[in-house]
Amino acid sequence: MFWSALSAPDPTTEPVTLDGATQQANNAAGWVEENWSVWLSVGLRILLIVVIAVVLRTVIRRALTRLIARMNRSAQAVEGTALGGLLVNAERRRQRSEAIGSVLRSVASFLILGTAALMVLGALNINLAPLLASAGVAGVALGFGARNLVTDFLSGVFMILEDQYGVGDSIDAGVASGEVIEVGLRVTKLRGDNGEIWYVRNGEIKRIGNLSQGWATAGVDVQVHPSEDLDRVRKVIAETADAFAKDEPWNELLWGPVEVLGLDSVLLDSMVVRVSAKTMPGKALGVERELRWRIKQAFDRAGIRIVGGPVGAGPEAAADPTAGMAAPSAYASATSPQSVSASPIPPPTNLAK
């Protein structure tokens, strides 16, 4: 019954004649013949746009990848030299180059594919004005909604491009301080002094103090007794510093001679002599400790007294003659009010009579 209903002709439609079918076929063939050249030209144009975009994107991405690989190879080659550890950090250079390469590849792909998509829509005679207006409104809304994310991303890009810090650097970022173990486009990872790991958003970093760039200053304050001969003190410190600068491995850590700057302060019980030296970044604390150690040993051998009394084989300080004296007392005077009040009252003389 179902098949009979399907096969039954519809009484409301006119029967299709041979002439009518021929006329419809001729009209369709004519319409295709009139528009096939337009279709072909549009199709070839779209195909050409897609092929050029894909080839250009592939070429640019490969060129950026080769450039990043060449930068990494040059960093590894420099690291293998004698001064490689001072001039470059391979891991820092690798992460920085990879981050820059990732940003450049993403920007190149977005520009090429976005331009190709707009050209394809233009080839299809699609009005791009409403689309561009909608994209602009969506971009503004996204910028307001994700402004913190955009701020973090842009801050990370400029930090990497300007090479403000890298892996292995010791920095003070304001909100946290420590050694940089990873640099990202949105977050910087730091390891603190106690081993904790800080995740700092790049947009929150307002100022950065890099303690690993350039050089550091090692400063030692030597406190000696005010009666010591300053020329002799200077001579002992200078000889100790010269010997210190020639020993391994301190001669590689020092970037200049150890200088005796002179008296930093003069007090009643001490004199402070300032000693300073330029060192490798991050090595100032170790240089200060070793320099203090050697100066102390040199003072012991030379008999130079530091604050607090004699040192080593130096002469003993004379005892203070007033140290064993008692403090003055009001009872020492017989006429003082305290002595009068503490004296026994004598008996009246008229009672004996």
VEXDREN-2710 file (C-alpha; in Angstrom, 1 decimal):
% VEXDREN-2710
k/r/px/py/pz
1/MET/0.0/0.0/0.0
2/PHE/2.9/2.3/0.8
3/TRP/4.7/1.6/-2.5
4/SER/1.4/2.1/-4.3
5/ALA/1.0/5.5/-2.7
6/LEU/4.5/6.5/-3.7
7/SER/4.0/5.4/-7.2
8/ALA/0.7/7.1/-7.6
9/PRO/0.8/10.4/-9.6
10/ASP/0.0/13.6/-7.8
11/PRO/-3.2/15.0/-9.3
12/THR/-2.2/18.6/-8.4
13/THR/1.0/18.5/-10.5
14/GLU/1.0/18.8/-14.3
15/PRO/2.5/15.9/-16.2
16/VAL/6.0/16.5/-17.4
17/THR/6.2/16.3/-21.1
18/LEU/9.2/15.6/-23.2
19/ASP/9.3/19.1/-24.6
20/GLY/9.2/20.6/-21.1
21/ALA/12.1/18.4/-19.9
22/THR/14.1/19.3/-22.9
23/GLN/13.5/23.0/-22.3
24/GLN/14.6/22.7/-18.6
25/ALA/17.8/20.8/-19.6
26/ASN/18.6/23.4/-22.2
27/ASN/18.1/26.2/-19.7
28/ALA/20.3/24.5/-17.1
29/ALA/23.0/23.8/-19.7
30/GLY/22.9/27.5/-20.8
31/TRP/23.2/28.7/-17.3
32/VAL/26.2/26.5/-16.6
33/GLU/27.7/27.5/-19.9
34/GLU/27.3/31.2/-19.0
35/ASN/28.8/30.9/-15.5
36/TRP/31.4/28.1/-15.8
37/SER/34.1/30.6/-16.7
38/VAL/33.3/32.7/-13.6
39/TRP/33.4/29.6/-11.4
40/LEU/36.6/28.4/-12.9
41/SER/38.3/31.8/-12.4
42/VAL/37.1/32.0/-8.8
43/GLY/38.1/28.5/-8.1
44/LEU/41.6/28.9/-9.6
45/ARG/42.0/32.2/-7.6
46/ILE/41.0/30.5/-4.3
47/LEU/43.3/27.6/-5.1
48/LEU/46.2/29.9/-5.9
49/ILE/45.6/31.9/-2.7
50/VAL/45.5/28.8/-0.6
51/VAL/48.6/27.3/-2.2
52/ILE/50.6/30.5/-1.8
53/ALA/49.6/30.9/1.8
54/VAL/50.5/27.3/2.7
55/VAL/53.9/27.5/0.9
56/LEU/54.7/30.9/2.4
57/ARG/53.8/29.8/5.9
58/THR/55.9/26.6/5.6
59/VAL/58.9/28.5/4.2
60/ILE/58.8/31.2/7.0
61/ARG/58.3/28.6/9.8
62/ARG/61.2/26.6/8.5
63/ALA/63.4/29.6/8.2
64/LEU/62.6/30.7/11.8
65/THR/63.3/27.1/13.0
66/ARG/66.7/27.1/11.3
67/LEU/67.5/30.5/12.7
68/ILE/66.7/29.3/16.3
69/ALA/68.7/26.1/15.8
70/ARG/71.7/28.2/14.6
71/MET/71.4/30.5/17.6
72/ASN/71.4/27.4/19.9
73/ARG/74.4/25.9/18.2
74/SER/76.4/29.1/18.5
75/ALA/75.5/29.3/22.2
76/GLN/76.7/25.7/22.7
77/ALA/79.9/26.4/20.8
78/VAL/80.7/29.5/23.0
79/GLU/79.9/27.6/26.1
80/GLY/82.6/25.0/25.3
81/THR/85.4/27.6/25.4
82/ALA/87.4/28.7/28.4
83/LEU/85.2/31.8/29.0
84/GLY/82.0/30.2/28.0
85/GLY/80.6/30.1/31.5
86/LEU/81.2/33.8/31.9
87/LEU/79.8/35.0/28.5
88/VAL/76.7/32.8/27.9
89/ASN/74.3/30.4/29.5
90/ALA/73.3/27.8/27.0
91/GLU/70.0/26.9/28.8
92/ARG/69.1/30.6/29.2
93/ARG/70.0/31.3/25.5
94/ARG/68.0/28.2/24.4
95/GLN/64.8/29.1/26.3
96/ARG/65.0/32.7/25.1
97/SER/65.5/31.7/21.5
98/GLU/62.7/29.1/21.7
99/ALA/60.3/31.6/23.2
100/ILE/61.1/34.2/20.5
101/GLY/60.8/31.6/17.8
102/SER/57.4/30.4/19.1
103/VAL/56.1/34.0/19.2
104/LEU/57.4/34.8/15.7
105/ARG/56.0/31.5/14.2
106/SER/52.6/32.2/15.8
107/VAL/52.5/35.8/14.5
108/ALA/53.6/34.7/11.0
109/SER/51.0/32.0/10.8
110/PHE/48.2/34.3/12.1
111/LEU/49.1/37.0/9.6
112/ILE/49.4/34.7/6.6
113/LEU/46.4/32.6/7.2
114/GLY/44.2/35.5/8.3
115/THR/45.1/37.5/5.1
116/ALA/44.5/34.4/3.0
117/ALA/41.1/33.8/4.6
118/LEU/40.1/37.4/3.9
119/MET/41.2/37.2/0.3
120/VAL/39.2/34.0/-0.2
121/LEU/36.1/35.7/1.2
122/GLY/36.7/38.6/-1.1
123/ALA/37.0/36.3/-4.1
124/LEU/33.6/34.8/-3.2
125/ASN/32.1/38.4/-3.3
126/ILE/31.3/38.3/0.4
127/ASN/30.9/41.7/2.0
128/LEU/33.7/41.9/4.6
129/ALA/32.6/45.1/6.3
130/PRO/30.1/43.5/8.7
131/LEU/32.6/40.7/9.4
132/LEU/35.5/43.1/10.2
133/ALA/33.2/45.2/12.3
134/SER/32.1/42.2/14.3
135/ALA/35.7/41.0/14.7
136/GLY/36.7/44.5/16.0
137/VAL/33.9/44.5/18.6
138/ALA/34.8/40.9/19.6
139/GLY/38.5/42.0/19.9
140/VAL/37.6/44.9/22.1
141/ALA/35.4/42.8/24.3
142/LEU/38.1/40.1/24.6
143/GLY/40.7/42.8/25.4
144/PHE/38.6/44.1/28.3
145/GLY/37.7/40.7/29.6
146/ALA/41.2/39.2/29.4
147/ARG/43.2/42.3/30.0
148/ASN/45.3/40.7/32.7
149/LEU/46.2/37.8/30.4
150/VAL/47.0/40.2/27.6
151/THR/49.2/42.3/30.0
152/ASP/51.0/39.2/31.2
153/PHE/51.6/38.1/27.6
154/LEU/52.9/41.4/26.3
155/SER/55.1/41.9/29.4
156/GLY/56.6/38.5/28.9
157/VAL/57.3/39.2/25.2
158/PHE/59.1/42.4/25.9
159/MET/61.1/40.9/28.8
160/ILE/62.3/38.1/26.5
161/LEU/63.1/40.4/23.6
162/GLU/65.0/42.9/25.8
163/ASP/66.8/40.0/27.6
164/GLN/66.0/41.5/31.0
165/TYR/66.8/38.2/32.8
166/GLY/67.1/34.5/31.9
167/VAL/67.5/31.1/33.3
168/GLY/70.2/31.0/36.0
169/ASP/69.9/34.7/36.9
170/SER/69.3/35.8/40.5
171/ILE/66.7/38.6/40.4
172/ASP/64.6/40.6/42.8
173/ALA/61.2/41.0/41.2
174/GLY/59.6/43.0/44.0
175/VAL/56.9/40.4/44.8
176/ALA/59.5/37.6/45.1
177/SER/63.2/37.0/44.7
178/GLY/65.3/34.1/43.8
179/GLU/67.0/32.2/41.0
180/VAL/65.2/32.1/37.6
181/ILE/64.5/28.5/36.6
182/GLU/62.0/29.1/33.8
183/VAL/60.9/32.1/31.7
184/GLY/57.5/31.9/30.0
185/LEU/55.4/34.3/28.1
186/ARG/52.9/34.6/31.0
187/VAL/54.6/33.4/34.1
188/THR/58.2/33.5/35.4
189/LYS/59.3/30.7/37.8
190/LEU/61.7/31.5/40.6
191/ARG/63.4/29.3/43.2
192/GLY/63.7/31.1/46.6
193/ASP/66.6/31.0/49.1
194/ASN/64.8/28.2/51.1
195/GLY/64.0/26.1/48.1
196/GLU/60.5/27.3/47.5
197/ILE/59.2/27.9/44.0
198/TRP/57.5/31.2/43.1
199/TYR/55.2/31.6/40.1
200/VAL/55.2/35.3/39.3
201/ARG/52.9/36.7/36.6
202/ASN/54.9/38.9/34.2
203/GLY/52.2/41.6/34.3
204/GLU/52.8/42.0/38.1
205/ILE/56.5/42.7/37.8
206/LYS/56.9/46.5/38.0
207/ARG/60.7/46.6/38.5
208/ILE/63.4/44.0/38.2
209/GLY/66.8/43.9/40.0
210/ASN/69.1/41.5/38.2
211/LEU/71.9/40.4/40.5
212/SER/73.7/38.3/37.8
213/GLN/74.4/40.8/35.1
214/GLY/77.6/42.9/34.8
215/TRP/79.6/42.6/38.0
216/ALA/79.2/42.4/41.7
217/THR/81.0/44.2/44.6
218/ALA/82.5/42.4/47.5
219/GLY/82.9/44.7/50.5
220/VAL/84.6/43.9/53.8
221/ASP/84.7/46.2/56.9
222/VAL/87.7/45.6/59.0
223/GLN/87.4/46.9/62.6
224/VAL/90.6/47.5/64.4
225/HIS/91.6/49.0/67.7
226/PRO/92.0/52.8/67.6
227/SER/95.6/52.6/68.8
228/GLU/96.8/50.6/65.8
229/ASP/99.1/52.0/63.2
230/LEU/97.0/52.7/60.1
231/ASP/99.9/52.4/57.7
232/ARG/100.8/49.0/59.1
233/VAL/97.1/47.9/58.9
234/ARG/97.0/49.0/55.3
235/LYS/100.2/47.2/54.5
236/VAL/99.0/43.9/56.0
237/ILE/95.7/44.1/54.2
238/ALA/97.3/44.9/50.9
239/GLU/99.7/42.0/51.1
240/THR/96.9/39.6/52.1
241/ALA/94.8/40.9/49.2
242/ASP/97.6/40.5/46.6
243/ALA/98.2/36.9/47.7
244/PHE/94.4/36.3/47.7
245/ALA/94.0/37.6/44.1
246/LYS/96.7/35.2/42.8
247/ASP/95.4/32.0/44.3
248/GLU/93.0/29.5/42.6
249/PRO/90.1/29.8/42.1
250/TRP/89.7/33.3/43.4
251/ASN/91.8/34.8/40.6
252/GLU/89.0/33.8/38.2
253/LEU/86.3/35.2/40.4
254/LEU/87.9/38.6/40.8
255/TRP/87.4/41.1/38.0
256/GLY/89.7/43.7/39.5
257/PRO/92.3/44.2/42.2
258/VAL/91.3/44.2/45.9
259/GLU/91.4/47.9/47.0
260/VAL/91.8/49.3/50.5
261/LEU/89.5/52.3/50.2
262/GLY/90.6/53.8/53.6
263/LEU/88.9/54.7/56.8
264/ASP/85.1/54.3/56.7
265/SER/84.5/55.5/60.2
266/VAL/86.4/56.4/63.4
267/LEU/84.8/55.7/66.8
268/LEU/85.9/55.9/70.4
269/ASP/86.6/52.1/70.6
270/SER/87.3/51.2/67.0
271/MET/88.3/52.2/63.5
272/VAL/86.7/50.7/60.4
273/VAL/88.8/50.1/57.3
274/ARG/86.9/49.5/54.1
275/VAL/88.1/46.9/51.6
276/SER/86.4/46.4/48.2
277/ALA/86.7/44.3/45.0
278/LYS/84.8/43.6/41.8
279/THR/83.8/40.0/41.3
280/MET/81.8/37.8/39.0
281/PRO/78.0/38.2/39.4
282/GLY/76.7/36.2/42.3
283/LYS/80.1/35.4/43.7
284/ALA/80.5/38.4/46.0
285/LEU/79.4/36.6/49.2
286/GLY/82.0/33.8/48.8
287/VAL/84.8/36.3/48.1
288/GLU/83.8/38.4/51.2
289/ARG/83.9/35.3/53.5
290/GLU/87.3/34.1/52.2
291/LEU/88.8/37.6/52.4
292/ARG/87.6/38.1/56.0
293/TRP/89.2/34.7/56.8
294/ARG/92.6/35.6/55.4
295/ILE/92.6/39.1/56.9
296/LYS/91.8/37.7/60.3
297/GLN/94.7/35.1/60.0
298/ALA/97.1/37.9/58.8
299/PHE/96.1/40.1/61.8
300/ASP/96.8/37.2/64.2
301/ARG/100.3/36.7/62.8
302/ALA/101.0/40.5/62.8
303/GLY/99.6/41.0/66.3
304/ILE/97.1/43.6/65.1
305/ARG/94.3/44.0/67.6
306/ILE/90.7/44.1/66.4
307/VAL/87.8/45.4/68.4
308/GLY/87.2/43.4/71.6
309/GLY/90.7/43.1/72.9
310/PRO/94.0/41.4/71.9
311/VAL/94.1/38.9/69.1
312/GLY/96.5/35.9/68.9
313/ALA/100.1/36.7/70.0
314/GLY/99.5/40.4/70.4
315/PRO/100.3/42.2/73.7
316/GLU/97.7/41.9/76.4
317/ALA/95.7/45.0/77.0
318/ALA/96.5/46.7/80.3
319/ALA/93.9/46.2/83.0
320/ASP/91.7/49.1/83.9
321/PRO/92.8/50.4/87.4
322/THR/89.3/51.5/88.2
323/ALA/87.8/48.1/87.4
324/GLY/88.2/46.9/91.1
325/MET/87.0/50.1/92.7
326/ALA/83.6/50.2/94.2
327/ALA/81.1/52.8/93.2
328/PRO/81.1/55.9/95.5
329/SER/78.6/55.6/98.4
330/ALA/76.7/58.2/100.3
331/TYR/77.5/56.4/103.6
332/ALA/81.3/57.1/103.2
333/SER/80.7/60.6/104.4
334/ALA/79.9/61.0/108.2
335/THR/78.0/64.2/107.6
336/SER/75.8/63.0/104.8
337/PRO/72.1/62.7/105.6
338/GLN/72.2/59.0/104.9
339/SER/75.0/58.5/107.5
340/VAL/73.3/60.7/110.1
341/SER/70.0/58.8/109.7
342/ALA/71.8/55.4/110.0
343/SER/73.8/56.4/113.1
344/PRO/72.5/55.2/116.6
345/ILE/70.8/57.9/118.6
346/PRO/73.0/58.8/121.7
347/PRO/71.2/58.5/125.1
348/PRO/70.3/61.8/126.8
349/THR/72.8/63.1/129.3
350/ASN/70.3/64.4/131.9
351/LEU/69.0/60.9/132.7
352/ALA/72.3/59.9/134.4
353/LYS/72.0/62.6/136.9
END
